[in-house]
Amino acid sequence: MKSGVANPYFTYRMDATALLYHHGKIKKIIVSGEKSKGYDETEAMKKFLVYQGGIPEDIIIKDTKGFNTRESILRCKNEFKQKNVIIVSQGFHNLRALFFARNIGMNALGFDAHDVTKNESYYRNHSREFLARVQAVIYYIFEISND
């Protein structure tokens, strides 16, 4: 978070990514998120994976222009030339990420990180996800794409 404290969604996603790496399921990692003045999600992810996850720094690629799920998926395919991917997130979010990836021809699987217990952020994120899914369907119906 901007305060510097890792939120549980972040921690669970990073733990799941490290698990996949240490079990030999992934060889490269793209961390995607926002980078703005004084705030760099991708650097936080990279540091966590290296220092707490025991992952070699040289296999982590930072996508600092991942402002939203759709853009991250499009950049994964078009900028980083990846077609076969495992998307690590909570299950509720993976549904939408997989929807985007599969509809642009990617061979994508989702790995569900542990979800957060029901607290204030849980309800906020799940409500936001409902609206984001409506937006995803609108993109799909009207064929709004950058691929």
Beta strands, then each sheet from edge to edge (+ up, - down):
strand 1: 29-32
strand 2: 35-36
strand 3: 39-40
strand 4: 60-63
strand 5: 84-90
strand 6: 107-113
sheet 1: 1+ 4+
sheet 2: 2+ 3-
sheet 3: 5+ 6+
end
